[in-house]
């Protein structure tokens, strides 16, 4: 199986109680880490940053997107 055709989602969890400024910084760090890791040749596929989730609704949105992507594959 060729894993290079797959993408792996990087989702960063946090708490909305930290406020928008902190969450923006967390999102920036998450993107930096994801970009760096995606450049590494040891990864079997593409790493995609899916942002920061900080509320139950945001988590549900990401999980729903995963189910839809799998269903359409």
C-alpha positions, 0 to 999 in steps of 0.5 A: 500500500502506497501511503504517500497518497494519504494525508494525515491530519494534525489537529491541535487541541486547546481551551477557549478559556485562554482567549483569542490572543493565546489561541492565535499563538497556538495556531501559529505554533501548530502551523510551524510544527506541521509545516516542518514535519510535512517536509520530513521525508520519513513521513509516509504521507502528507501532513495537513494542519487542520487548526486549533479546536477549543470547543466541543463544536469545533471538535465535532466539526473536524470529526464530521469532516473526517467522516465525510472525507472517508466516505468520499474516498 
